[in-house]
Amino acid sequence: MLITLSVAGFDEGERLEAADDPEQHYCKVILPEKVAQQLASVRSVTFASDIRIIARTLFRILKR
Protein backbone atom coordinates (compact mmCIF):
# COMPACT_ATOMS: atom_id res chain seq x y z
CA MET A 1 0.00 0.00 0.00
CA LEU A 2 2.66 2.51 0.97
CA ILE A 3 4.83 1.38 -1.91
CA THR A 4 2.02 2.05 -4.38
CA LEU A 5 1.76 5.60 -3.15
CA SER A 6 5.51 6.01 -3.32
CA VAL A 7 5.62 4.90 -6.94
CA ALA A 8 2.73 7.13 -7.89
CA GLY A 9 4.25 10.06 -6.03
CA PHE A 10 7.61 10.07 -7.83
CA ASP A 11 6.62 13.17 -9.79
CA GLU A 12 4.73 14.92 -7.00
CA GLY A 13 7.40 17.58 -6.56
CA GLU A 14 7.38 18.40 -10.26
CA ARG A 15 3.60 18.60 -10.27
CA LEU A 16 3.64 20.97 -7.30
CA GLU A 17 6.32 23.16 -8.89
CA ALA A 18 4.22 23.47 -12.04
CA ALA A 19 1.07 24.46 -10.14
CA ASP A 20 0.05 28.09 -9.73
CA ASP A 21 -0.91 27.43 -6.11
CA PRO A 22 1.00 24.35 -4.89
CA GLU A 23 -0.85 24.06 -1.59
CA GLN A 24 -4.26 24.20 -3.24
CA HIS A 25 -3.13 21.77 -5.95
CA TYR A 26 -1.97 19.32 -3.29
CA CYS A 27 -5.23 19.56 -1.32
CA LYS A 28 -7.58 19.46 -4.32
CA VAL A 29 -5.74 17.10 -6.70
CA ILE A 30 -2.84 15.12 -5.24
CA LEU A 31 -4.28 14.26 -1.82
CA PRO A 32 -7.56 12.88 -3.25
CA GLU A 33 -5.51 10.80 -5.71
CA LYS A 34 -3.45 9.40 -2.84
CA VAL A 35 -6.52 8.53 -0.80
CA ALA A 36 -8.19 6.82 -3.78
CA GLN A 37 -5.04 4.82 -4.51
CA GLN A 38 -4.73 3.76 -0.89
CA LEU A 39 -8.36 2.63 -0.73
CA ALA A 40 -8.03 0.70 -3.99
CA SER A 41 -4.87 -0.94 -2.70
CA VAL A 42 -6.48 -2.03 0.56
CA ARG A 43 -9.42 -3.54 -1.32
CA SER A 44 -7.34 -5.54 -3.76
CA VAL A 45 -4.16 -6.67 -2.03
CA THR A 46 -2.81 -10.00 -3.29
CA PHE A 47 0.61 -11.56 -3.61
CA ALA A 48 0.53 -10.89 -7.36
CA SER A 49 -0.33 -7.23 -6.81
CA ASP A 50 2.57 -6.94 -4.37
CA ILE A 51 4.94 -8.35 -7.00
CA ARG A 52 3.61 -5.83 -9.57
CA ILE A 53 4.22 -3.00 -7.11
CA ILE A 54 7.78 -4.15 -6.51
CA ALA A 55 8.39 -4.41 -10.26
CA ARG A 56 6.95 -0.93 -10.89
CA THR A 57 9.08 0.50 -8.11
CA LEU A 58 12.26 -1.05 -9.51
CA PHE A 59 11.37 0.14 -13.01
CA ARG A 60 10.83 3.73 -11.80
CA ILE A 61 14.10 3.70 -9.85
CA LEU A 62 16.10 2.30 -12.76
CA LYS A 63 14.38 4.63 -15.25
CA ARG A 64 15.85 7.70 -13.49
Wavefront OBJ file of the C-alpha trace (Angstrom):
o trace
v 0.000 0.000 0.000
v 2.661 2.513 0.971
v 4.833 1.385 -1.910
v 2.021 2.048 -4.376
v 1.765 5.603 -3.154
v 5.513 6.013 -3.323
v 5.617 4.897 -6.940
v 2.727 7.126 -7.889
v 4.251 10.056 -6.029
v 7.611 10.069 -7.832
v 6.618 13.166 -9.793
v 4.733 14.924 -6.998
v 7.401 17.582 -6.560
v 7.379 18.399 -10.265
v 3.598 18.598 -10.269
v 3.640 20.965 -7.300
v 6.325 23.156 -8.886
v 4.218 23.467 -12.043
v 1.068 24.463 -10.145
v 0.053 28.094 -9.733
v -0.913 27.432 -6.114
v 1.001 24.346 -4.892
v -0.846 24.057 -1.585
v -4.259 24.195 -3.238
v -3.133 21.770 -5.949
v -1.970 19.322 -3.286
v -5.227 19.558 -1.322
v -7.576 19.458 -4.322
v -5.736 17.097 -6.698
v -2.841 15.124 -5.238
v -4.278 14.257 -1.824
v -7.563 12.882 -3.245
v -5.511 10.797 -5.710
v -3.446 9.403 -2.845
v -6.524 8.527 -0.801
v -8.194 6.819 -3.784
v -5.038 4.821 -4.509
v -4.734 3.764 -0.888
v -8.362 2.633 -0.728
v -8.028 0.696 -3.989
v -4.867 -0.943 -2.696
v -6.477 -2.026 0.556
v -9.421 -3.537 -1.319
v -7.336 -5.544 -3.765
v -4.159 -6.669 -2.029
v -2.812 -10.000 -3.290
v 0.607 -11.564 -3.607
v 0.527 -10.886 -7.362
v -0.327 -7.226 -6.814
v 2.571 -6.936 -4.372
v 4.942 -8.349 -7.005
v 3.611 -5.833 -9.568
v 4.215 -3.000 -7.107
v 7.784 -4.151 -6.509
v 8.393 -4.414 -10.257
v 6.947 -0.932 -10.886
v 9.079 0.498 -8.106
v 12.256 -1.051 -9.505
v 11.374 0.142 -13.008
v 10.826 3.727 -11.798
v 14.103 3.704 -9.852
v 16.098 2.305 -12.762
v 14.381 4.633 -15.246
v 15.849 7.701 -13.491
l 1 2 3 4 5 6 7 8 9 10 11 12 13 14 15 16 17 18 19 20 21 22 23 24 25 26 27 28 29 30 31 32 33 34 35 36 37 38 39 40 41 42 43 44 45 46 47 48 49 50 51 52 53 54 55 56 57 58 59 60 61 62 63 64
